[in-house]
Amino acid sequence: MVGLLVWLVALLVSQSCDIGLTPVTDPENKALTRSRLSHVDQNYLRSANDTVEPCQPRVRV
């Protein structure tokens, strides 16, 4: 996966700052195209969240 760290950081910044994908996209960089970021967000990050969220109520703080 070429650009793994680049798109991972871009998506985390995008979501944590609630700024959307536009400020972190760069058509010159293959890892930062809107289509790549959108695909990774929908198929990897959201899937991971769906796996973690059901477990959270059982975790004691």
C-alpha positions as a printed Julia matrix, in Angstrom:
61×3 Matrix{Float64}:
   0.0    0.0    0.0
   1.83   3.0   -1.29
   1.07   6.14   0.7
  -0.43   4.32   3.69
   0.93   6.73   6.28
   0.09   9.77   4.12
  -3.6    8.97   3.63
  -4.02   7.68   7.15
  -2.73  10.94   8.63
  -4.76  12.99   6.14
  -7.98  11.19   7.08
  -7.32  11.41  10.81
  -6.65  15.16  10.55
  -9.72  15.61   8.36
 -11.99  13.82  10.84
 -10.49  15.12  14.07
 -10.56  18.74  12.9
 -13.99  18.26  11.25
 -12.8   19.99   8.07
 -13.83  17.47   5.44
 -11.66  16.05   2.7
 -11.18  19.18   0.58
  -8.33  20.77   2.62
  -6.31  17.53   2.68
  -6.72  16.48  -0.96
  -3.97  16.98  -3.52
  -4.56  15.83  -7.1
  -0.78  15.79  -7.7
  -0.24  13.18  -4.96
  -1.8    9.78  -5.75
  -2.28   9.0   -2.03
  -4.22  12.24  -1.49
  -6.72  12.2   -4.34
 -10.31  12.64  -3.27
 -11.31   9.25  -4.66
  -8.49   7.45  -2.78
  -9.26   9.2    0.51
 -12.97   8.59   0.16
 -12.43   4.9   -0.63
 -10.1    4.37   2.33
 -12.42   6.27   4.67
 -15.48   4.24   3.69
 -13.86   0.81   3.44
 -11.17   0.83   6.12
 -11.67   3.51   8.78
 -15.43   3.2    9.08
 -15.21  -0.59   9.06
 -12.72  -0.42  11.92
 -15.04   1.89  13.86
 -17.94  -0.52  13.37
 -15.81  -3.27  14.88
 -14.63  -1.22  17.88
 -17.89   0.56  18.85
 -19.84  -2.54  19.99
 -16.96  -3.41  22.36
 -16.75   0.0   24.01
 -19.61  -0.42  26.54
 -17.8   -3.48  27.96
 -14.53  -1.61  28.5
 -14.16  -0.33  32.07
 -12.41   2.98  32.56
